[in-house]
Structures are given as structure tokens and as C-alpha cells.
Amino acid sequence: MARTRSLQARVFDMLQTPTFGMLLALRLVNAMLVQTYIHPDETWQSLEVAHKLVFGYGFVTWEWRHGLRGFAHPMLFACVYKALQVLGLDDTRLITVAPYVLVAVIAASVDYATYCFARRVAGTDVARLALFCSLVSCTMSSGVMRPLANSAETAFTAAAFVYWPWTRTDRTTAKGSLPTALVFAAMACIIRPTSGIIWMCAIVMLFVRQPRLGRAIRILALATAIGVPAISSMLLIDRVGYGMWKFPPYAFYLFNVREGLGTWFGESHPLYHVVVSMPVLFTTMLLFVVHGVWIAGQSARVTREPAYVAVGAIALFSLVGHMEYRFLYPLLPIGFMYAAVSIHTLTSKRSVTGQSKHSPWSVRRIAAFLLVTNIVPALYLNTVHQRGVVDVMSYLRQGAQTGSVTNIGFLMPCHSTPFYSHLHANIPMWFLSCEPPLLASGLDTHYWEAGEFEQRPNEFVHAMFANTSTHREKPSHLVLYDAMVVRVQKTLNEVGYVEDTRFFNTHFNGDERRRGDVVVYRYSNPLV
């Protein structure tokens, strides 16, 4: 028992004085455990774009063809791919591993910035607990640990939180640096322009706290001095990426706001971020987060300003029709800080008013509870849930290297698997299209292959692969979900395909189209 206590003490000592190297080592282990695929954007809006930039072949989605996305985030991974290409290592397993090393750096940056932010706002003891919350968080381990723009945005946002001039509540805390904070905030906005909503709320808080005209003018002048070079940098990056001058935020506005077509990808309830995003982001920490915000209102030691910024940002993000919980990743450090305030208060021998109290809580009990309720689901999400769509690409890559796989078709909902970033072979591949219309007026008449295939799969297969009407080369291999195989198996046999292999994908899926194994069919000889 003494040895166990000693080990626990050493762990908490490490958390009290963390180093970036220690956090990076933990996240590299985390990265090696990521063997699944959760968000299509984790490859299609980052790795696929970077792969085509560096290797000259691949596929980019409709957003890139119409200038809705910025190249800043894919460029980060393009640097990784370029290094592999220069070193002659791109034909090794590193082609799929190396990008996650960069992701580990990003996640470790979030961890370290969360610690520094909490230390400035609430002191070292709370900072240690905030770092623990970040390290064990299911969302950090299985969500931020993916090559999403939201992850890089979160890292820059967390760094900006460290330097932001929050209300000073402890004489021992370091002063903020608004220029430094705005530089990091500008970087977050370059990666993902909608991050500006968070900083609009933060600047409003500055004005509310000290409503002086002279100060407001100085802040706006400083924001302009940093914002103009940031926008110029974004324009230059996109000029390199697109080969012409583009301003993606404007194209994004036209599509999502003026035309209101963001709901093509799913329309969300106005309270989505409250009833879905927050529980998903913080899981069993959520009650501690809420309690921590309440404690901050009862104590003069911790400011509520970050909570006000988060609430304002959530309210504004809730005004759009399409929402996803990952859009709130940048608010994770704020939540971890308040969860730590709660844990510190619950386990303290003194109440928020300074009176002595007996607490039934202990740091070790709460830590064990958070560890079990976060790490277990994170391990499942990283190693089990939806792994078949990754495993199938490894299988097909091996076949492409040996020459047995020469052409691949995906009869699945679009973007169900990674693509050239994981195959890394210049062979023909296609999937069922699902591009939205560019104008709201075209919604009623818009055609998309994935929709037709779902409604009439057998007729679709015959029309596509029959010798008399084919408009695509018959692939050597087809990939489907088991849920569709039961509907089209006979037709696939008729046009010459037999089952080759299958991969376990998931135990459950809310989308019935994606249920069951991932099944590979191989072209053999027609039965008729």
C-alpha cells in the first residue's frame, strides 16, 4: 500500500511541475492507440488535401473545388508528407503514422496551455487538477487526437487563453499580454475563421469590464494591427494552395449563411450544444464544470470571465442550423479549469468562505472515478469503434502494392473511409457522390448518387456496371457495409463480384446504413 501511495504521490508531483516533453510522450502513446475513424473531416479536410499537394494525386472534396476551405491546416500535414517524401519514407507505414505524431504535438500543446491558463487564473493547485482533467478527458484522447482543424484551432485558442488579460484575482499570478494573446487568437482564426466568434466575446468582456473609450480604441487598434497581417497571411497561404487568389471565409458565408445550405449535412436543434455537445465534451466531468462555475461566483479567488466568454460563444454558435460537438473543442480548456476548481473545493479542508469543514471527497477518489469513466470509453473509441473502415484501407493498400488491387469503388455513404492518404497508391478510386447544391433554389431538383443508391441499390448497380450502360470502369474491388450487402449481394454476384474478405467495424451505429462489418467484394467472372 505504501508503494502505491508513493507512486500516486510521484504522479501528482509530475502533474504539479509538468514539462512539455512529458506531456508529448503521453500523447505519442495516445497517438499510437488511435486505430479508428470517427469524423470524415479528420482525413477529407486535412490529410487528403495535404496528400494531393505533396504527391500530386488524390481527391479533394467539393468544398476545395469551390473555395470554401482554407489551406492553412492541410499545409501543416503537407510539411509532414514532404519530409517523408524527401527522406524516401513515404512508402512505409510512416505514411499513416507520421501525421499522428503532429497531432500528438497539437494535443500536448493543449494540455500544457490548459495547465498554464489555469495557473494564471486559479493558482498552481487548481492548474495541476486542470491538467489531470485534460489528460484523462475522453474528448482529448479520442477527439482532439485526430487531424481535425478543430484540434489545431484548440491549441492556438488555449495558448491565447494563457496570455489573455483575465481579471487578476491573485497577486502572485503573472500579468497577461494582450498582444501575444491576439497573435495566438489570429492563428486560431487562420486555421478556422469561425474561431473569431470566441474572440469577439472575449473582447466584449474587456469592454464591459473597463468601458472607457480610450481603452476601447487602443484595443481595436491593436486587434487591427494584428488582424491585417493575419488576413494577409491567410490570403497568401490560400493563393499557394489554390493557385489563384481566393478568400474562403466569404465563400463559406455565401454557402452557409446566405444560401443556408449548411443544413444539407444535418439540421440541429437550437439547444444542440447544450444537450449534446457539452455532455459529449466533458462526459462525467460536466457536473464538476458546472459546480466550478458556481464556486467561482461564490469565491473572490477565481474569475467567471472565461465562463462568460464560453457561454457567449456557445450562444452564438447555436444560431446556425448545422452544429457538431467538435465545433466547441476550443472551449475545453475553460471547462477543465472550472472542473479543477470544483474538485479542489470539494477536497479542500476549507469552504469557499474560508471556514473549516470536513470533506467526504478525496482527490484520489475523484481522480479514479474520472479515470475509469473517461479512459475506458476513449480506449474503445480509439481501438474498436469504427476500425473496419481503417483496416480495409490497409488491406487494399497491400493489394495495390502487389498489383492484385487495381481499381476500387466504394458503394457506401460518401466519405465513409479514408482515401488516398491511407492507400498511398496512384490507382483509380471512386465513391458515391453526395455534393450539395450551391444554390438553395436547386435543393428540390438536386441529384446525388448516394441518395439514389440507397433508394434503388440493385437498379443502380445494374445501370453502373452493365456492359451496355456503364459510365465507370468496372473496379477490381468494391467496398460496402454489411447493411447494404444483404440488399445487393445477388446483384453483385450477377455482375461478377464475389466476397473477398470482411472487417469488423463497430458494435453499434446510429446510422443504419453504416451498420455491420466492412465487406470487400472482388471482381471474378460473371455468373451469367
C-alpha positions as CSV (number, residue, x, y, z in Angstrom):
1,M,0.0,0.0,0.0
2,A,2.8,2.4,0.9
3,R,4.4,1.7,-2.5
4,T,1.0,2.5,-4.2
5,R,0.7,5.7,-2.3
6,S,4.3,6.6,-3.2
7,L,3.6,6.0,-6.9
8,Q,0.4,8.2,-6.7
9,A,2.4,10.9,-5.0
10,R,5.0,10.9,-7.7
11,V,2.3,11.1,-10.4
12,F,0.8,14.1,-8.7
13,D,4.2,15.7,-8.3
14,M,4.8,15.3,-12.1
15,L,1.4,17.0,-12.7
16,Q,2.4,19.8,-10.4
17,T,5.5,20.7,-12.4
18,P,4.8,19.3,-15.9
19,T,7.1,19.6,-18.8
20,F,6.0,19.7,-22.4
21,G,8.3,16.7,-23.1
22,M,6.4,14.6,-20.6
23,L,3.0,15.6,-22.0
24,L,4.2,14.9,-25.5
25,A,5.4,11.4,-24.5
26,L,2.0,10.7,-23.1
27,R,0.2,11.9,-26.3
28,L,2.6,9.9,-28.5
29,V,1.4,6.8,-26.7
30,N,-2.1,8.1,-27.1
31,A,-1.5,8.6,-30.9
32,M,-0.3,5.0,-31.4
33,L,-3.6,3.8,-30.0
34,V,-5.8,5.7,-32.5
35,Q,-6.8,3.0,-35.0
36,T,-10.3,4.1,-35.8
37,Y,-12.1,6.7,-37.9
38,I,-14.8,8.9,-36.3
39,H,-15.2,12.2,-38.3
40,P,-14.8,12.2,-42.1
41,D,-13.2,15.6,-41.8
42,E,-10.2,14.1,-40.0
43,T,-8.9,12.9,-43.3
44,W,-11.0,14.5,-46.1
45,Q,-10.4,18.1,-44.9
46,S,-6.8,17.7,-43.9
47,L,-4.8,14.6,-44.9
48,E,-6.4,14.0,-48.3
49,V,-5.8,17.7,-49.3
50,A,-2.2,17.6,-48.0
51,H,-1.5,14.3,-49.8
52,K,-2.6,15.7,-53.1
53,L,-0.5,18.8,-52.5
54,V,2.7,16.8,-51.9
55,F,2.3,13.7,-54.1
56,G,0.4,15.2,-57.0
57,Y,-2.5,12.7,-56.9
58,G,-5.5,12.2,-54.7
59,F,-9.0,13.6,-54.3
60,V,-10.3,16.8,-52.9
61,T,-14.0,17.3,-52.0
62,W,-16.4,19.9,-53.4
63,E,-15.5,22.5,-50.7
64,W,-12.0,22.8,-52.1
65,R,-13.1,22.9,-55.7
66,H,-15.4,25.9,-54.8
67,G,-13.0,27.7,-52.4
68,L,-14.9,27.2,-49.1
69,R,-11.9,25.9,-47.2
70,G,-8.6,27.4,-46.2
71,F,-5.2,25.7,-46.8
72,A,-3.5,26.7,-43.5
73,H,-4.5,23.5,-41.7
74,P,-3.7,21.0,-44.5
75,M,-0.4,22.8,-45.1
76,L,0.7,21.6,-41.6
77,F,0.3,18.0,-42.7
78,A,1.7,18.7,-46.1
79,C,5.0,19.5,-44.3
80,V,4.9,16.1,-42.7
81,Y,4.3,14.4,-46.0
82,K,7.0,16.4,-47.7
83,A,9.5,15.3,-45.1
84,L,8.6,11.7,-45.7
85,Q,8.9,12.2,-49.4
86,V,12.4,13.8,-49.1
87,L,13.6,11.1,-46.8
88,G,12.2,8.4,-49.1
89,L,10.0,7.0,-46.3
90,D,6.5,7.7,-47.8
91,D,6.2,4.0,-49.0
92,T,6.5,2.8,-45.4
93,R,3.9,2.6,-42.6
94,L,5.0,6.1,-41.6
95,I,2.7,7.5,-44.3
96,T,-0.2,6.8,-41.9
97,V,1.7,7.1,-38.6
98,A,3.6,10.4,-39.1
99,P,0.6,12.7,-39.3
100,Y,-0.5,11.5,-35.8
101,V,2.9,12.5,-34.4
102,L,2.0,16.1,-35.4
103,V,-1.5,15.5,-33.8
104,A,0.3,14.4,-30.6
105,V,2.3,17.7,-30.6
106,I,-1.0,19.6,-31.0
107,A,-2.8,17.7,-28.2
108,A,0.2,18.1,-25.9
109,S,0.2,21.8,-26.6
110,V,-3.5,21.9,-25.5
111,D,-2.6,20.1,-22.3
112,Y,0.3,22.4,-21.5
113,A,-1.6,25.5,-22.3
114,T,-4.5,24.3,-20.2
115,Y,-2.1,24.0,-17.2
116,C,-0.6,27.4,-17.8
117,F,-4.0,29.1,-18.3
118,A,-5.5,27.5,-15.1
119,R,-2.4,28.5,-13.1
120,R,-2.8,32.1,-14.1
121,V,-6.5,32.2,-13.4
122,A,-6.8,30.0,-10.3
123,G,-3.3,29.1,-9.0
124,T,-1.0,26.1,-9.1
125,D,-3.1,23.6,-7.2
126,V,-6.1,24.1,-9.5
127,A,-3.7,24.0,-12.5
128,R,-2.5,20.6,-11.5
129,L,-6.0,19.3,-11.4
130,A,-7.0,21.0,-14.7
131,L,-4.0,19.3,-16.4
132,F,-5.2,15.9,-15.0
133,C,-8.7,16.6,-16.4
134,S,-7.2,17.4,-19.8
135,L,-5.0,14.3,-19.8
136,V,-7.8,11.8,-18.8
137,S,-10.5,13.5,-20.9
138,C,-12.2,11.1,-23.3
139,T,-12.7,14.0,-25.8
140,M,-9.0,14.9,-25.7
141,S,-7.8,11.3,-26.0
142,S,-10.2,10.3,-28.8
143,G,-11.4,13.6,-30.4
144,V,-8.7,16.2,-30.3
145,M,-6.2,13.4,-31.0
146,R,-7.2,13.4,-34.7
147,P,-6.0,15.5,-37.6
148,L,-9.0,17.9,-37.4
149,A,-8.8,21.6,-37.9
150,N,-10.7,21.9,-34.7
151,S,-7.7,20.3,-32.9
152,A,-5.2,22.8,-34.2
153,E,-7.7,25.6,-33.5
154,T,-8.0,24.4,-29.9
155,A,-4.2,24.5,-29.4
156,F,-3.9,28.1,-30.6
157,T,-7.0,29.1,-28.6
158,A,-5.6,27.5,-25.4
159,A,-2.4,29.4,-25.9
160,A,-4.3,32.7,-26.3
161,F,-6.2,31.9,-23.1
162,V,-2.9,31.8,-21.3
163,Y,-2.0,35.3,-22.2
164,W,-5.4,36.9,-22.2
165,P,-5.8,39.7,-19.6
166,W,-8.4,38.0,-17.4
167,T,-9.4,39.7,-14.2
168,R,-6.5,39.4,-11.8
169,T,-7.6,37.6,-8.6
170,D,-4.2,36.6,-7.1
171,R,-1.3,38.9,-6.7
172,T,1.1,36.1,-7.5
173,T,-0.3,35.5,-11.0
174,A,1.6,36.8,-14.0
175,K,0.2,39.6,-15.9
176,G,-1.4,38.9,-19.3
177,S,-0.2,40.1,-22.6
178,L,-3.0,41.2,-24.9
179,P,-0.7,41.5,-28.0
180,T,0.6,37.9,-27.5
181,A,-3.0,36.6,-26.9
182,L,-4.2,38.3,-30.0
183,V,-1.4,36.8,-32.1
184,F,-2.4,33.3,-31.0
185,A,-6.1,34.1,-31.5
186,A,-5.3,35.3,-35.0
187,M,-3.5,31.9,-35.7
188,A,-6.6,30.1,-34.5
189,C,-8.7,32.2,-36.9
190,I,-6.4,31.5,-39.8
191,I,-6.8,27.8,-39.1
192,R,-10.6,28.1,-38.7
193,P,-12.1,31.6,-39.2
194,T,-15.2,30.8,-37.1
195,S,-12.9,30.9,-34.1
196,G,-13.3,34.7,-34.3
197,I,-16.7,34.2,-32.5
198,I,-14.8,33.3,-29.3
199,W,-12.6,36.3,-29.5
200,M,-15.4,38.6,-30.3
201,C,-17.0,37.5,-27.0
202,A,-13.6,37.9,-25.1
203,I,-13.1,41.4,-26.5
204,V,-16.7,42.4,-25.5
205,M,-15.8,41.2,-21.9
206,L,-12.8,43.5,-21.9
207,F,-15.1,46.5,-22.9
208,V,-17.7,45.6,-20.3
209,R,-15.0,45.3,-17.6
210,Q,-13.5,48.6,-18.4
211,P,-15.9,50.7,-20.5
212,R,-13.5,53.5,-21.4
213,L,-13.4,55.0,-24.9
214,G,-9.7,55.4,-24.9
215,R,-9.1,51.8,-23.9
216,A,-11.6,50.5,-26.5
217,I,-9.8,52.5,-29.2
218,R,-6.4,51.1,-28.2
219,I,-7.8,47.5,-28.1
220,L,-9.4,47.9,-31.6
221,A,-6.2,49.4,-33.0
222,L,-4.1,46.6,-31.6
223,A,-6.6,44.0,-33.0
224,T,-6.4,45.7,-36.4
225,A,-2.6,45.8,-36.3
226,I,-2.5,42.0,-35.7
227,G,-5.6,41.1,-37.8
228,V,-4.5,42.7,-41.0
229,P,-1.2,40.8,-41.3
230,A,-3.1,37.6,-40.2
231,I,-5.6,38.0,-43.0
232,S,-2.8,38.8,-45.5
233,S,-1.1,35.6,-44.4
234,M,-4.3,33.6,-44.9
235,L,-4.7,35.1,-48.4
236,L,-1.1,34.2,-49.3
237,I,-1.5,30.6,-48.0
238,D,-4.6,30.1,-50.0
239,R,-3.0,31.7,-53.0
240,V,-0.3,29.0,-52.8
241,G,-2.9,26.2,-52.2
242,Y,-5.4,27.2,-54.8
243,G,-3.0,28.6,-57.4
244,M,-5.2,31.7,-57.5
245,W,-6.5,34.4,-55.2
246,K,-9.3,33.1,-53.0
247,F,-11.0,34.3,-49.8
248,P,-12.6,31.2,-48.3
249,P,-14.5,32.9,-45.4
250,Y,-16.6,34.8,-48.0
251,A,-17.4,31.7,-50.0
252,F,-18.2,29.9,-46.7
253,Y,-20.5,32.8,-45.8
254,L,-22.3,32.6,-49.1
255,F,-22.9,28.9,-48.8
256,N,-23.8,28.6,-45.1
257,V,-25.4,31.9,-44.4
258,R,-26.8,33.5,-47.5
259,E,-27.9,30.2,-49.1
260,G,-28.5,28.5,-45.7
261,L,-27.2,25.2,-47.1
262,G,-25.2,24.1,-44.1
263,T,-28.2,22.1,-43.1
264,W,-27.6,19.8,-46.1
265,F,-25.3,18.0,-43.7
266,G,-27.9,17.8,-41.0
267,E,-30.1,20.3,-39.2
268,S,-29.6,20.7,-35.5
269,H,-31.9,21.7,-32.7
270,P,-31.1,25.2,-31.3
271,L,-30.2,23.6,-27.9
272,Y,-27.9,21.0,-29.5
273,H,-24.7,22.4,-27.9
274,V,-26.4,22.5,-24.5
275,V,-27.9,19.0,-24.5
276,V,-25.5,17.2,-26.8
277,S,-22.1,19.0,-27.2
278,M,-21.5,19.8,-23.5
279,P,-22.2,16.2,-22.2
280,V,-20.1,14.7,-25.0
281,L,-17.2,17.1,-24.5
282,F,-17.0,16.7,-20.7
283,T,-18.7,13.4,-20.0
284,T,-18.5,12.7,-16.3
285,M,-16.7,16.0,-15.7
286,L,-19.7,18.1,-16.7
287,L,-21.1,18.3,-13.2
288,F,-17.7,19.4,-11.9
289,V,-17.6,22.0,-14.6
290,V,-21.0,23.4,-13.7
291,H,-20.1,23.3,-10.0
292,G,-16.8,25.0,-10.6
293,V,-18.5,27.9,-12.4
294,W,-20.9,28.2,-9.4
295,I,-18.0,28.2,-7.0
296,A,-16.3,30.9,-9.0
297,G,-19.3,33.1,-8.3
298,Q,-19.1,32.5,-4.6
299,S,-15.3,33.0,-4.2
300,A,-13.2,36.0,-4.9
301,R,-10.3,33.8,-5.8
302,V,-11.4,32.7,-9.3
303,T,-12.9,34.8,-12.0
304,R,-16.0,33.9,-14.0
305,E,-14.9,35.8,-17.1
306,P,-13.8,32.7,-19.0
307,A,-17.2,31.1,-18.3
308,Y,-19.0,34.2,-19.6
309,V,-16.9,34.1,-22.8
310,A,-17.7,30.4,-23.2
311,V,-21.5,30.9,-22.7
312,G,-21.5,33.8,-25.2
313,A,-19.6,31.7,-27.8
314,I,-22.0,28.8,-27.3
315,A,-25.0,31.1,-27.7
316,L,-23.6,32.4,-31.0
317,F,-22.5,29.0,-32.3
318,S,-26.1,27.9,-31.6
319,L,-27.6,30.4,-34.1
320,V,-26.5,28.3,-37.1
321,G,-28.5,25.4,-38.5
322,H,-25.8,22.8,-38.6
323,M,-23.9,22.0,-35.4
324,E,-21.4,19.4,-34.3
325,Y,-19.9,19.0,-30.8
326,R,-16.3,19.3,-32.1
327,F,-17.1,22.9,-33.0
328,L,-16.7,23.6,-29.2
329,Y,-13.4,21.9,-28.8
330,P,-11.7,25.3,-28.2
331,L,-13.7,25.7,-25.1
332,L,-12.3,22.6,-23.5
333,P,-9.5,24.4,-21.5
334,I,-12.1,26.6,-19.9
335,G,-14.2,23.6,-18.9
336,F,-11.2,21.8,-17.5
337,M,-10.2,24.8,-15.4
338,Y,-13.6,25.0,-13.8
339,A,-13.8,21.3,-13.2
340,A,-10.5,21.6,-11.4
341,V,-11.9,24.5,-9.3
342,S,-14.7,22.2,-8.3
343,I,-12.5,19.3,-7.4
344,H,-10.1,21.5,-5.5
345,T,-13.0,23.0,-3.5
346,L,-14.7,19.6,-2.8
347,T,-11.5,18.1,-1.5
348,S,-10.3,21.2,0.4
349,K,-10.5,21.3,4.2
350,R,-11.9,24.8,4.0
351,S,-15.1,26.1,2.4
352,V,-15.2,28.9,-0.2
353,T,-15.9,31.3,2.7
354,G,-12.7,30.2,4.5
355,Q,-14.3,28.2,7.3
356,S,-13.0,24.7,8.3
357,K,-15.0,21.8,7.0
358,H,-14.9,18.0,6.8
359,S,-15.0,16.7,3.2
360,P,-16.1,13.2,2.3
361,W,-14.4,13.7,-1.0
362,S,-10.7,12.9,-1.8
363,V,-8.6,13.8,-4.8
364,R,-7.8,10.1,-5.3
365,R,-11.4,9.0,-5.3
366,I,-12.4,11.7,-7.8
367,A,-9.4,11.0,-9.9
368,A,-10.1,7.3,-10.0
369,F,-13.8,8.0,-11.0
370,L,-12.8,10.3,-13.8
371,L,-10.0,8.0,-15.0
372,V,-12.3,5.0,-15.3
373,T,-15.3,6.8,-16.8
374,N,-13.1,8.6,-19.4
375,I,-10.2,6.3,-20.3
376,V,-12.3,3.2,-20.8
377,P,-14.6,4.8,-23.4
378,A,-11.6,6.6,-25.0
379,L,-9.9,3.2,-25.4
380,Y,-13.0,1.8,-27.0
381,L,-13.4,4.7,-29.4
382,N,-9.7,4.6,-30.4
383,T,-9.2,0.9,-30.8
384,V,-12.6,-0.7,-31.5
385,H,-15.4,1.6,-32.7
386,Q,-15.3,2.1,-36.5
387,R,-11.9,0.5,-37.0
388,G,-13.0,-1.6,-40.0
389,V,-13.0,1.4,-42.3
390,V,-9.3,1.9,-41.5
391,D,-8.4,-1.7,-41.6
392,V,-9.9,-2.1,-45.1
393,M,-7.7,0.7,-46.4
394,S,-4.6,-1.1,-45.0
395,Y,-5.7,-4.3,-46.8
396,L,-6.4,-2.5,-50.0
397,R,-3.0,-0.7,-49.8
398,Q,-1.2,-4.1,-49.5
399,G,-3.2,-5.3,-52.5
400,A,-2.3,-2.2,-54.5
401,Q,1.4,-2.8,-53.7
402,T,1.3,-6.3,-55.0
403,G,-0.9,-5.5,-58.0
404,S,-3.9,-7.5,-57.1
405,V,-5.9,-4.3,-56.4
406,T,-6.1,-2.1,-59.4
407,N,-9.3,-0.1,-59.1
408,I,-11.6,0.5,-56.1
409,G,-15.2,1.5,-55.8
410,F,-17.0,2.4,-52.6
411,L,-20.7,1.6,-52.5
412,M,-21.1,3.3,-49.2
413,P,-22.4,6.6,-47.8
414,C,-19.8,9.1,-49.1
415,H,-16.6,9.7,-47.1
416,S,-17.1,6.5,-45.1
417,T,-13.4,5.7,-45.2
418,P,-10.1,7.5,-45.6
419,F,-8.9,7.7,-49.2
420,Y,-5.6,8.2,-50.9
421,S,-3.9,9.4,-47.7
422,H,-4.1,5.8,-46.4
423,L,-3.9,3.9,-49.7
424,H,-0.9,6.0,-51.0
425,A,-1.1,4.3,-54.4
426,N,-2.0,6.1,-57.6
427,I,-4.8,3.8,-58.8
428,P,-8.3,4.8,-59.8
429,M,-10.8,5.1,-56.9
430,W,-14.3,6.4,-56.7
431,F,-17.2,6.7,-54.2
432,L,-20.8,7.7,-54.5
433,S,-21.2,11.4,-54.8
434,C,-23.1,13.4,-52.2
435,E,-22.2,17.0,-53.1
436,P,-24.8,19.6,-52.1
437,P,-26.3,22.2,-54.5
438,L,-24.5,25.5,-54.4
439,L,-27.8,27.5,-54.5
440,A,-30.8,27.0,-52.3
441,S,-33.0,27.1,-55.3
442,G,-31.6,23.8,-56.5
443,L,-32.4,21.8,-53.5
444,D,-35.6,20.2,-54.8
445,T,-34.1,19.0,-58.1
446,H,-30.6,18.2,-56.9
447,Y,-29.3,14.8,-57.8
448,W,-26.8,12.8,-55.7
449,E,-25.6,9.3,-56.3
450,A,-25.5,8.2,-52.7
451,G,-29.2,9.0,-52.4
452,E,-30.2,7.1,-55.5
453,F,-28.1,4.1,-54.5
454,E,-29.8,4.0,-51.0
455,Q,-33.3,4.1,-52.6
456,R,-32.7,1.7,-55.5
457,P,-29.4,-0.2,-54.9
458,N,-29.9,-3.1,-57.3
459,E,-31.1,-0.9,-60.2
460,F,-28.2,1.4,-59.5
461,V,-25.6,-1.4,-59.6
462,H,-27.0,-2.8,-62.9
463,A,-27.0,0.6,-64.5
464,M,-23.5,1.4,-63.4
465,F,-21.8,-2.0,-64.2
466,A,-23.9,-3.5,-67.0
467,N,-21.8,-3.6,-70.2
468,T,-24.3,-1.6,-72.2
469,S,-24.6,1.4,-69.9
470,T,-21.5,1.6,-67.7
471,H,-20.1,5.0,-67.1
472,R,-17.3,3.9,-64.8
473,E,-14.6,1.4,-65.3
474,K,-15.5,-1.8,-63.5
475,P,-13.3,-1.9,-60.4
476,S,-11.3,-4.9,-59.3
477,H,-12.7,-4.4,-55.8
478,L,-15.9,-3.0,-54.2
479,V,-16.3,-2.0,-50.6
480,L,-19.7,-2.0,-48.8
481,Y,-21.2,-2.0,-45.4
482,D,-22.8,-5.3,-44.3
483,A,-26.1,-3.5,-44.0
484,M,-26.1,-2.9,-47.8
485,V,-24.7,-6.4,-48.7
486,V,-27.9,-8.1,-47.7
487,R,-29.7,-5.9,-50.2
488,V,-27.4,-6.2,-53.2
489,Q,-25.5,-9.4,-52.8
490,K,-27.4,-11.3,-55.5
491,T,-26.9,-8.4,-58.0
492,L,-23.2,-8.1,-57.3
493,N,-22.9,-11.9,-58.0
494,E,-24.7,-11.4,-61.2
495,V,-22.3,-8.7,-62.4
496,G,-19.3,-10.7,-61.5
497,Y,-18.4,-10.0,-57.9
498,V,-17.7,-12.4,-55.1
499,E,-17.0,-11.7,-51.4
500,D,-13.3,-11.4,-50.8
501,T,-13.0,-10.5,-47.1
502,R,-14.6,-8.5,-44.3
503,F,-13.5,-6.5,-41.4
504,F,-15.2,-5.9,-38.1
505,N,-16.3,-2.2,-37.9
506,T,-18.5,-1.4,-34.9
507,H,-20.8,-2.9,-32.3
508,F,-23.4,-0.1,-32.9
509,N,-24.0,2.9,-35.2
510,G,-26.8,5.4,-35.1
511,D,-26.8,5.5,-38.9
512,E,-28.4,2.2,-40.1
513,R,-26.6,2.5,-43.4
514,R,-23.2,2.1,-41.7
515,R,-24.0,-0.9,-39.5
516,G,-22.2,-4.3,-39.6
517,D,-18.9,-5.3,-41.0
518,V,-17.0,-3.6,-43.8
519,V,-17.1,-6.1,-46.7
520,V,-14.8,-6.3,-49.7
521,Y,-16.0,-7.8,-53.0
522,R,-13.6,-8.9,-55.7
523,Y,-14.3,-9.0,-59.4
524,S,-14.2,-12.6,-60.6
525,N,-16.2,-13.8,-63.6
526,P,-19.9,-13.1,-64.3
527,L,-22.2,-15.9,-63.4
528,V,-24.5,-15.0,-66.4
